[in-house]
Amino acid sequence: MITSASNEKIKFARSLARKKERVAAQQFLLEGTRLIQEAQRAGANPALVFYERSAFQNDARLRSMIVAWERAKREVYEVSVQVLRALSDTETPQGIAAVFSLPKISPSPNPQLTLILDRVRDPGNVGTMLRTAWAANVTSVLLAPETADAFNPKVVRAAMGAHFHLPMASASWDEIAEQLQNVSHVYLSDAASEISYTRADWSPPCALIVGGEAQGASADARKLATATISIPMPGSAESLNAAVAAGILLFEAVRRV
């Protein structure tokens, strides 16, 4: 059993909380049975696994994964509660953490529905949008400059496995423009727009740009968009949460196809 957070394997796993280390290792850390099970369901295998004994005893799904990985000669280590807490990005560790390679999912050469995140800095919002995009069968997600890193631990936790199913990439605005050159409808979500999202032509291929709540859409996003659209709000709120707006708009695109 590993009982010290100074153990080299623990120090490496903890370092993956930093983007620089994730990029260098091309790996990231997942926490919790459900998320790790989703990675496994997608065909991913862990490079390192750390689990705590009481979780092994009480969680049948966790126990099944550990037994299978030990039989497959994966690097599986029992750790103390204190060590797992040191590994965890949450206040209450979920009993298991594992290191996986960064997923590399090739985007479709002709994406039918593209989501662009523009300066969405809140990791929880980014993760929720990725999860929603996965559910809506979005064929490409592009993270524009100044958007939170897709593999930030909070993004990964909120996305609930979307990383293993959704083609996504960070991209410059020039790269985004190149990828959208054959897309006739590029909509920018804008609460000030007079065009309701229900009047938009969502015929594929199309793209949706959603900006962050703090600063709104960037000049680059407005330049690339062919139109702005809004979600009518009968209440007096100034705007919707960015992830909520993305969900409404993406599923309108799904409904209309």
Stockholm file with secondary structure:
# STOCKHOLM 1.0

chainA/1-257         MITSASNEKIKFARSLARKKERVAAQQFLLEGTRLIQEAQRAGANPALVFYERSAFQNDARLRSMIVAWERAKREVYEVSVQVLRALSDTETPQGIAAVFSLPKISPSPNPQLTLILDRVRDPGNVGTMLRTAWAANVTSVLLAPETADAFNPKVVRAAMGAHFHLPMASASWDEIAEQLQNVSHVYLSDAASEISYTRADWSPPCALIVGGEAQGASADARKLATATISIPMPGSAESLNAAVAAGILLFEAVRRV
#=GR chainA/1-257 SS CBCCTTSHHHHHHHHTTSHHHHHHHTEEEEESHHHHHHHHHTTCCCSEEEEEHHHHHHCHHHHHHHHHHHHTTCCEEEECHHHHHHHCSSSSCCSEEEEEECCCCCCCSSCSEEEEEESCCCHHHHHHHHHHHHHTTCSEEEECTTSCCTTSHHHHHHHTTGGGTSCEEECCHHHHHHHTTTCSEEEEECTTCSSBGGGSCCCSSEEEEEEBTTTBSCHHHHHHCSEEEBCCCSSSCSCCCHHHHHHHHHHHHHHHC
#=GC SS_cons         CBCCTTSHHHHHHHHTTSHHHHHHHTEEEEESHHHHHHHHHTTCCCSEEEEEHHHHHHCHHHHHHHHHHHHTTCCEEEECHHHHHHHCSSSSCCSEEEEEECCCCCCCSSCSEEEEEESCCCHHHHHHHHHHHHHTTCSEEEECTTSCCTTSHHHHHHHTTGGGTSCEEECCHHHHHHHTTTCSEEEEECTTCSSBGGGSCCCSSEEEEEEBTTTBSCHHHHHHCSEEEBCCCSSSCSCCCHHHHHHHHHHHHHHHC
//
